Amino acid sequence: MSKFNKYLWQSILLVFLLIFCSRAGYAESLYVFYPTTQRPRVINKKMTEVLPGIEITVFGRYRDFEKKIGTAPPDAILAKGPVVRQVAGYSIKLRGIRDGSADEPYMLLSVDEKVDPGNLAGEAVGVVGILGRKGMKKFVGSYFRPAPKLRRVLKIEDLLELLVFKMVKAVIIQDHYVSYFKKRSRLNFVVTPIPKMRTGIIALALKKEGDASLVVKAVKGMDNKVMLLLEIDKWE
């Protein structure tokens, strides 16, 4: 073998070794932004315990989630459908299922009196900020004509404060949370369905040019305790 061929094969072997070592020490990353009644740190702790080898970051604010994706895009994202659609370069791989459905309806929750979804012009309505200011305005505005004024909060439980202190006419919540509010307060709640307002409960989205096979396998193998934290029954 000539010296040139010898050096060529040595160079090729070195490249393969570098790639192998790099991949061997690489942990797939998963960003989670999914406001629930659970604290982000609780979700982070539980998911880290049952998803070994995955680098998990749970966000409590959309702004932080959006900023981090812009500087360090993860291999996968766990979030609601409207959130995933705002992030370029990702496609949905799995959907969370609850009571046989991947979607959930939204309701208006008010106190003492029923509100008309079609007559909220100029009224303040509370909502959890799952998107940025412009994103939430567009999202909510697609279901209300005319659109109400939005009071965004970070957590589900913050919506109750808006109602208690009469800071809003009503709050927008998923049907799933109606019982949660009724358990938390003795206010005379009135529930009004919002026509055609349904979104995906939660979805796992992967970077289009990536693989994230470890994340997919780990998410599919989640135990019931973690799925309960994410408020779903199974993945499909």
N, C-alpha and C positions, 0 to 999 in steps of 0.2 A: 504494500500500500504506500502511495506517495505521501510525502509530508503534507501536501495540500489537502488530500483526502482525509488524512488523519486529523488535521486541525479542523476540517469541516465537520466531521462526525463528532469531534469533541465539543464543538460549538453548539451543534444541534442537541447533543445530550445535555449540555449545560442549560440551554433554554428550556427544555422539558423539565429538568429538575427544578428550575426556578418557578415555573408555572405550577408544578405539583406542590411545592412547598408553600407557595402563595395561597393556593386553593385549600390546602390542608389546614392553614391557620385562619381561614376566612369564615366568619360567622354571618349567615344571611340576616338581613335587617328587616324588621317589621315595625311600622309606625301605626299606632292606634289612636284614632280620634273618634270617640263615640260617647257623647254625654249621656249619662244615665244617673240613677239615684246613688250609684256607688262612686267613691272617690277615685280619681285616676291612680293614686299610689296603691290602692287596694287591688285594682285591676292589674296594674303592673306587677305587683308581687305575686299574685296568683298565677298569672300567665307565664311569668318567668319560671315558676316552679314546675309547670306542666309542659312547657315548651323548651326543653334543654337545647343548648346549642344555637338558639335564636337570639339575636340582639334586639330586644323589645324596648320601645319608647312609647309611653302613653301620654297624650297631651290633654290638657284641660281647657285650652283655648284655641280657637281656629287660627288666630293670628300667629301663635307659636308654631302650630302644625304647618301652616302655609310657608312660613319663613324657613323652617328646617328643611322642608322638601326642596325649596329653592336652592339651598346651599349644599345639601347632602341627600339626594334622592335615595330612598330605601329600595330594597328588593320587592317589598310588598306593603300594601296599605290595608288596614281594617277600618272601615268607616261606613256611614250611611250612603246610599246611592247618590243623592244630590252632591255629597262631598266628593266622591270618587269622580263624578263627571266633571268637576272643576279642575281636576289634576290631569294635565296632559301627559301622554306617554304610558298610561296604565289601562289595563283591561280586566274586567271582572272574571274571576275564576270560580269562586264559590259564593253562594248566597245563604244567609242564615234563615232558617224556617221556624216559625212559631205557629202552633195550632194549624199546621198544614198549609200555611201561606208564607210567601217570601215578602209580601207587602203588608203594610198596616195603614188603617185610615186615621185621619186627623179630626179633632173635635175642637169646638170653641167651648171653653169652660168659663162661665160667668157666675155671679152671685145674685140670687133672688129673682132675677128676671132673664128671660130668654133674649138672645141677641139675633139679629138678622144678618147673616153673612154677606148679603147683598146691599146692606145699608150701614157700612162702617166708615164712610168717608169722614175724615177729620177726627175719628175716634182713635184713642191709643189702645194698642193690643200688645200683650206681652208674648215673647217667643224666645226660645233658647237659640243662641247664635251659633248654628252649625256651619254657617258660612260668614264671609265678611259682610260689611254693611251693605255694599252694592249687591252682593250675591243674595243676601236675605231679602232685600227689597224686591229683586227680580223673582226670586223663588215664591215668596208669598203673593206678590202681585199677579202671578199667573193663575191664582185661584180666587182672587177677590177683585171685583169690579164695582166701584172704585176701590183702590187699595187703602188700608188703614195706615195710621202712623205706627211704627214699630218701636217697642221698648225691648231691646235685647238684653238677655241675662246669660250668665255662664253656666248655671246649674238648674236642673229641673226644679229643685226645691225653692229656688229664688223666685219662681213664678208665683208661689203662694203668697209671698210678701207683697207682690204687686196687687194681688186681689184683696188681701187683708187691709191694706192702707188705701185702697180704692185709687190706685195710680193708673189703672187701665180699665177699659170696659170689659175686657175678657182676655183670656190667654189661649194660645194655640198649643194643644198637646196631642200626642198620639193616644188613641183609644185605650191603649195598654196602661196608661197612667191615671185614668179616671179613678180607679179604686185606690191608688196610692194617695191621691189628694183627699179623697173622702175619709181615709184612715187618719190622715194628718190633721184634719180640721173639721170642726162641726158647722162650718159655714153652710148655708143653704145653696149648694152648687146646682147649677142648671147646665146640662150638656146639650150642645147643638152640633150635629154633624156638619162637616164642611163638604159640600158637593164635590165629588171627584178628586178630593185631595187624598192621595195615597202615595207612599214612597216605599222603597225597599227598606227592610228592617236594618240589615247590616250586610256588607259584602267584603270579600277578600279580593283585592285587585293586585295583579302582578305587573311589574315593569314589562312592557311589550317585547323588548329585546332580551329580557332575562329569562330565568328558569324558576328560581326560588322553590325547587322541589322539596327542600327540607321544611320550608314554611308551610307548604300545602299539606305535606304529610302530617306535620305537627298539629295544624289546625283541624284537620280531619279527625285526628286522634284525641281531641280535647275531651276531658272528662265532664261529667254532668255539672259539677260545681262551677267550672269556668263558664260553661254555656249558660248556666243560670245567671251569672254575673252579666253576661252579654244579652240576657233576656231572650234566648232562643232555645229550641228543642234539639235541632240538628243542623247539619250543613248539607247542601246539595249543589 
